[in-house]
């Protein structure tokens, strides 16, 4: 099988990580929008925000799974 079956603890940790990642995206994109509006710069940081959000998701998922296990 390509994907392993998740345990209930892993599923709960993943749901928490999704919420953390979503909150990060919202705050980062809000800050980016305000910055772009104020400075009117042509520098687009959307890709950096996307990659940072993915890193936050996977790191938080790893940490939550690590501390939930006995």
C-alpha positions as CSV (number, residue, x, y, z in Angstrom):
1,X,0.0,0.0,0.0
2,X,1.3,3.5,-0.9
3,X,-0.1,5.3,2.1
4,X,-0.1,3.9,5.6
5,X,-3.3,4.0,7.6
6,X,-3.4,6.8,10.2
7,X,-4.3,6.1,13.8
8,X,-6.9,8.2,15.6
9,X,-4.1,10.1,17.4
10,X,-2.3,10.9,14.2
11,X,-5.6,12.0,12.6
12,X,-6.3,14.4,15.5
13,X,-2.8,15.7,15.4
14,X,-3.1,16.3,11.6
15,X,-6.4,18.2,12.1
16,X,-4.7,20.4,14.7
17,X,-1.8,21.0,12.3
18,X,-4.3,22.0,9.6
19,X,-5.8,24.6,11.9
20,X,-2.4,25.9,12.8
21,X,-1.3,26.1,9.2
22,X,-4.5,27.8,8.1
23,X,-4.1,30.5,10.9
24,X,-0.5,31.0,9.7
25,X,-1.6,31.5,6.1
26,X,-4.3,34.0,7.1
27,X,-1.9,36.1,9.3
28,X,0.9,35.9,6.7
29,X,-1.3,36.9,3.8
30,X,-2.9,39.7,5.8
31,X,0.5,41.1,6.6
32,X,1.6,40.7,3.0
33,X,-1.5,42.5,1.8
34,X,-1.0,45.4,4.2
35,X,2.7,45.7,3.3
36,X,2.0,45.6,-0.4
37,X,-0.8,48.2,0.0
38,X,1.4,50.6,2.0
39,X,4.6,50.3,0.0
40,X,3.1,49.5,-3.5
41,X,6.1,47.4,-4.2
42,X,6.3,45.0,-7.1
43,X,7.9,42.3,-4.9
44,X,5.6,39.3,-4.7
45,X,6.1,37.0,-1.7
46,X,3.2,34.7,-2.3
47,X,5.5,31.7,-3.1
48,X,7.5,32.2,0.1
49,X,4.3,32.4,2.1
50,X,3.1,29.2,0.5
51,X,6.4,27.3,1.2
52,X,6.5,28.7,4.8
53,X,2.9,27.5,5.4
54,X,3.8,24.0,4.2
55,X,6.8,23.9,6.5
56,X,4.7,25.1,9.4
57,X,2.1,22.4,8.7
58,X,4.6,19.5,8.5
59,X,6.7,20.7,11.5
60,X,3.6,21.1,13.7
61,X,2.2,17.8,12.5
62,X,5.5,16.1,13.4
63,X,5.7,17.8,16.8
64,X,2.1,17.0,17.7
65,X,2.5,13.3,16.7
66,X,5.8,13.1,18.5
67,X,4.4,14.2,21.9
68,X,1.1,12.3,21.6
69,X,2.7,8.9,21.5
70,X,3.4,7.0,24.8
